[in-house]
């Protein structure tokens, strides 16, 4: 599986962006997909995931109620809709895919994903 993240950019606080994660591979629908972000000087942190089975979602507390993750398996694409952006959301955002054998409780962990995209930069100005 190869992943390509896009959609980042510069936005003012309170604005919105939609990130896309396009994947290659016919079995993409069987992978759970997560979004992570990494701000300068900080560790990569979990943002959200969507499971391959049933499409259940989970969010970090810092983005809950503002971000929405969704997937379109027909297009092999996962989206991250980001609303009410804050300066502290500034980071490089990465999408990642986890094999279907990964249990749900592990999907917030950086080390539990098998494939990573290259990242897209989101900058939120105050």
C-alpha positions as CSV (number, residue, x, y, z in Angstrom):
1,X,0.0,0.0,0.0
2,X,1.3,3.5,-0.9
3,X,-0.2,6.6,0.6
4,X,-0.3,10.2,-0.7
5,X,-1.4,12.9,1.7
6,X,-2.5,16.3,0.3
7,X,-4.7,19.3,1.1
8,X,-2.5,21.1,3.5
9,X,-1.9,24.9,3.4
10,X,-2.1,28.2,5.2
11,X,-5.3,29.1,6.9
12,X,-6.4,31.7,9.5
13,X,-7.5,30.6,12.9
14,X,-11.2,29.6,12.8
15,X,-10.9,28.4,9.2
16,X,-11.2,24.9,7.7
17,X,-9.2,22.6,5.6
18,X,-9.8,19.1,4.2
19,X,-6.9,16.7,4.0
20,X,-7.0,13.7,1.6
21,X,-5.1,10.5,1.8
22,X,-5.1,8.6,-1.5
23,X,-4.0,5.0,-1.5
24,X,-2.9,2.5,-4.1
25,X,-3.7,-1.1,-3.8
26,X,-6.9,-3.1,-4.2
27,X,-7.0,-4.2,-0.6
28,X,-7.1,-0.7,0.9
29,X,-10.6,-1.1,2.1
30,X,-9.3,-3.8,4.5
31,X,-6.9,-1.4,6.2
32,X,-7.7,0.9,9.1
33,X,-6.3,4.4,8.5
34,X,-5.1,7.0,10.9
35,X,-4.0,10.6,10.8
36,X,-1.1,11.8,12.9
37,X,0.6,15.1,13.1
38,X,4.0,16.4,14.1
39,X,4.7,19.9,15.1
40,X,8.3,21.4,15.1
41,X,10.3,20.0,17.9
42,X,7.6,17.6,19.1
43,X,6.8,14.0,18.7
44,X,4.4,12.7,16.2
45,X,0.9,12.4,17.8
46,X,-2.3,10.7,17.1
47,X,-5.2,12.7,15.6
48,X,-7.9,10.3,14.4
49,X,-8.5,6.9,13.0
50,X,-11.2,5.1,11.0
51,X,-11.4,1.3,11.2
52,X,-11.7,-0.8,8.1
53,X,-14.4,-2.9,9.6
54,X,-17.6,-1.0,10.3
55,X,-16.0,2.4,9.8
56,X,-15.9,3.3,13.5
57,X,-13.9,6.4,14.3
58,X,-11.9,7.7,17.2
59,X,-10.3,11.1,17.9
60,X,-7.7,12.7,20.1
61,X,-9.3,14.9,22.7
62,X,-7.6,17.9,21.3
63,X,-9.5,17.6,18.0
64,X,-12.8,16.0,19.1
65,X,-15.8,18.0,17.8
66,X,-13.7,19.9,15.3
67,X,-12.2,17.2,13.0
68,X,-14.0,14.5,11.2
69,X,-12.4,11.5,9.5
70,X,-14.2,9.6,6.7
71,X,-13.4,7.2,3.9
72,X,-14.5,6.5,0.4
73,X,-13.4,3.0,-0.4
74,X,-14.5,3.3,-4.0
75,X,-12.0,6.1,-4.4
76,X,-9.4,4.5,-2.1
77,X,-9.3,7.8,-0.2
78,X,-9.6,8.8,3.4
79,X,-10.4,12.4,4.4
80,X,-9.8,14.6,7.4
81,X,-12.1,17.5,7.6
82,X,-10.6,20.1,9.9
83,X,-12.9,22.9,11.2
84,X,-12.4,25.7,13.7
85,X,-8.6,25.4,13.3
86,X,-6.4,26.8,16.0
87,X,-2.7,27.9,15.8
88,X,-1.8,24.8,17.9
89,X,-3.1,22.6,15.0
90,X,-0.1,23.7,13.0
91,X,1.9,20.7,12.1
92,X,2.8,18.3,9.3
93,X,0.0,15.8,9.0
94,X,0.6,12.2,8.1
95,X,-1.8,9.5,7.1
96,X,-1.0,5.9,7.8
97,X,-2.5,2.5,7.2
98,X,-2.7,-0.5,9.6
99,X,-3.3,-4.1,8.5
100,X,-6.7,-5.6,9.5
101,X,-5.0,-7.8,12.1
102,X,-4.4,-4.7,14.3
103,X,-6.7,-4.5,17.3
104,X,-8.8,-1.3,17.8
105,X,-7.0,-0.3,21.0
106,X,-3.7,-0.2,19.2
107,X,-4.7,2.2,16.5
108,X,-3.7,5.3,18.5
109,X,-0.1,4.2,18.5
110,X,2.4,5.5,16.0
111,X,4.3,2.2,16.0
112,X,1.2,0.1,15.1
113,X,0.9,1.3,11.5
114,X,2.4,-0.5,8.6
115,X,2.4,2.1,5.9
116,X,2.9,5.9,6.0
117,X,2.4,8.8,3.5
118,X,4.8,11.6,3.1
119,X,3.0,14.3,5.1
120,X,1.3,17.6,4.2
121,X,1.9,20.8,6.1
122,X,-0.9,22.7,7.8
123,X,-0.2,26.2,9.1
124,X,-2.8,28.0,11.1
125,X,-2.1,31.7,11.6
126,X,-3.5,33.7,14.6
